Every structure is written in structure tokens, then in C-alpha cells.
Amino acid sequence: MKFIIEKNELLRNVEKASKAITGKSTLSILKGIMIQVANGQIIMLGSDIDLSILARGTCEVIDPGSMLVDAKIFIEIIRKLPNGDITIEITEDELVSITCKKSKFSIVKMNDKEYPQFPKETNGTEITVSKEVFRQMIGEVYFAVAQDSTRPILQGILYEVKDGILKLVALDGYRIATSSNNVESDIDIRAIIEGNSLATISKLIDSNGDIKIYLHQNHVEFRLDNLIIYSRLLDGEYVNYESLLPNESKLDVTIDRLEFLNAIQRSALIAKSGDSMNPVLTLTIKNDGILDTLIINSNSVKGRAREEINIEIKGYENELEIAFNGRYLEEMLKNMTADKIIMKFIGSLNPCICTPFESNYAQYLILPVRLTK
């Protein structure tokens, strides 16, 4: 096996394929990158079983073949090489020779006999969506994916297509995040994709155009540019999240998102006491006869903080006091994109629903914290 490839062409594609190598597995073979060359093309494969990434590039093939190399050391070497053409070949003593100008390395070739096979391509249910839109949708929900493994199904994101609308849903038991967008499809689809896989895919989207998504029996396949990405589907039934979303509200608050976010972040500086990363913030919504106001209070052994924001209130004549985990509010506000949002309340012990102003393409639910008097 021998080929010549331009450094940046190699580095760009091998770094993309390596995104699948998470280090979670104890199998040493999954620390490797599979490299195949033939017919003027190079294919690089990375996998951790649950997520697999195939990246294609171009090269000058002198002798076709394949090899498995340790991803970390291979990428570090390529990064440090000078710009220009790199010659890579397997030597007679089964080492991988890497040469660029006056630099030369020889690294061990890994045994590739047990390297996982990529899923064989079969006809799957297909939808096409803008890459920019899909990346935004992932960002709007991923933060709500459960981080612990006590309920594995909640470490996934619900992928649902119904009546021509693609919806992503994530929840962790304390909050729900949904994002929707129109797609051209007359087929209903429902599957659960690993949240971390979608987060990785989001990082690989770096240009305009579309992404094609194919749903298969046990995995989902994403095609974009020169990449093919496979992610294992999670088994089980997702939570009936729709039954958890209130159908009514007694108080609607319209507020500037960034102003609210900045106030939350300042208040959290005081509320974070000791090692706690879950500051409790109290929101008071009232009208003094002239202005509609949201007051944020935080207290801890470190001190006190108070923030006031002008808002617009609809409904609910009485003052409402409700408390939330400040981190949940901050993460939601960071990942929303609207300039203004609407917060819908029923009472101090009921969930709050948040949506972008004049739009329902994204919807969030946050459970309140019970106040102790």
C-alpha cells in the first residue's frame, strides 16, 4: 500500500473521521483509524460502535490497500508536518512509513481483523433538511439530554417526522426541549438517536447545503458533503412528552431574551454557594400600576442579588412568585435564538412553558423549585 496526499486534505478528513473515536470503549482496536486507498480516492473510517464516521478525500494512489493506525499518534504527526505532499506506505516489515520533505516517521500498523464493519447500505426512509437548520435544531434541544445513565432512553433525542414536520425532542426529568421544522415528507417516522451522536454531527456541519437523513432498522445514516455518518438507534419507548406540556396558561410574560440571560447570569454569581452548580433563583412577576416588572432575587451565604427587568404581562392580576434552577434557565436562554421570548405560567408550583415570540418552532418546559418559607 502506498499513496501521496496533500497534508491539509489528509488532516481535514482524518480529523473528521476521528470525531467518532470517543475513548469510551476499552477495545484498543477502536482507538484506530481505518485508511483505505484505491482509484484516486482515500477513505478514512472512525468508530466507537455506537457512532461511525466515513470521510472521503482525493489522493494519488500508487499501490491500493488498507491499514489501521492509532488515531491519536497519526493525527499528531500529520499536524506537525510541514505543508506539502505526504507519502504514506506500508513497509516490508509491516510498519507505516510517513514522509514529508525532510521529516520521516515509522509507526506500528494495528491489526485490523476485528475492526467493526460499517453497516451495509440498504434502502431507508429518507428526508432532506438544510444543514444550517438541522444544526440549529440540535443546538436548541441537546442541552436537555439526560447526562446520567439511570434512564438510558433519556440520553437519546427523539427524532420524529409527522405531517411534514420534523421534530427533535430532549428531556431529562426536569425540563423538556423541542425544536420543529417543515420537511418534504408524507411518511411518519419515530426513532431515538443518541444525543452525543447528534452533538458530534452538529460540529461536523460547516457549510451550506442540505443533509440527507436515512432511517434504517437499527441505525440512522447522515450524508453531507464527503461524509457518511452512522449512529446506532436506542431501543425502547420514549417518554410521552406531549402529555407533560400544559395546554393552558394564566399568565404570559414577554421578555427580551438577552437581557433576561444577562440578569440570570449575574444573579447566579451569588446563588452558586459552595460546590453547588444549581443556583436557585426566585422570580417575582408583578405590575405596580404603571410598569410590568420581573424581579430576580438570589440569596446565599455569599450575599444577595436583585435584578429588575421591564416586561409585558398578559393575564393574571395577582403577583406571581416562582423559583427555578438558574442553570436550567441559563442553558435554555443560551440555546434559544429569538430576540424575544414568551414565558407561560399557571402558578408557582406548575411548569413554565417558553417559546420564541410570535413563533412555536421551539418549545421548552422547565419545572419550578418549591419555595420554602
Secondary structure, 3 states (H helix, E strand, C coil): CEEEEEHHHHHHHHHHHHCCCCCCCCCHHHHEEEEEEECCEEEEEEECCCEEEEEEEECEEEECEEEEEEHHHHHHHHHHCCCCEEEEEECCCCEEEEEECCEEEEEECECCCCCCCCCCCCCCEEEEEEHHHHHHHHHHHHHHCCCCCCCHHHHEEEEEEECCEEEEEEECCCEEEEEEEECCCCCCEEEEEEHHHHHHHHHHCCCCCEEEEEECCCEEEEEECCEEEEEEECCCCCCCHHHHCCCCCCEEEEEEHHHHHHHHHHHHHHHCCCCCCCCEEEEEEEECCCCEEEEEEEEECCEEEEEEEECEEECCCCCEEEEEEHHHHHHHHHHCCCCEEEEEECCCCCCEEEEECCCCCEEEEECCECCCC
